[in-house]
Amino acid sequence: MRNFKQSLILLLMSFSLVTLSSCSSDDDAGGGGQAAEGTITAKVNGTSVTTLEMVTFANLSSGTLMLQGNTGGTSSKAFNFTIIGYDGIGTYPFGGGANIFNVASYIETEVDLNDPANPTVETWNAPYDDTQVGEINISEQTETHIKGTFSFEAKDANGTMKSVTEGSFNVEIL
């Protein structure tokens, strides 16, 4: 009988420890940000950028979360995020070692209406080396929507940096 009580106490303590530790990652996800439904918004080098609902969406498949949004027009700006090993609400770093494959991109596209087949496209990527240069925080997920915040430092092929701050999203999952 004594062994049964000890086993029961040990089992309850283990269950409590697992329950408490699993709640802590949810708390670390932070708030959902200020993005309107169907958009991604952020400041890029201090200038506000907000995507259009019709070209902003998320896709979740086999543990990979992809988010993307675009402002549209002949002078468009876009955000792309890929989280490999996505397992729900929590914080996912951009960079920080060889085993982290999460990426963020900021893209600017200029289309000359006199030559629309040859747009100018510049892409800034994070991470750009093995250091952590930002993170994305998933604060809420339902069957149809995902919300959260993000920030990152990104670099283009020429070494030019962009600082993306105060980012948030409220996006439909397709």
CORCORWO-V212262 format. One line per field, one symbol per residue. burial: I if it has 24 or more other C-alpha atoms within 12 Angstrom, else O. A space follows every 10 residues. Layout:
burial->???
//
This chain:
burial->OOOOOOOOOO OOOOOOOOOO OOOOOIOOII IIIOIOIIII IIIIOOOOII IIIOIIIIII OOOOIIIIII IOOOOIIIII IIIIOIOIII IIIIIOOOOI IIIIIIIIII OOOOOOOOOO OIIIIIIIOO OIIIIIIIII IOOOIIIIII IIIIIOOOOO IIIIIIIIII IIIO
//
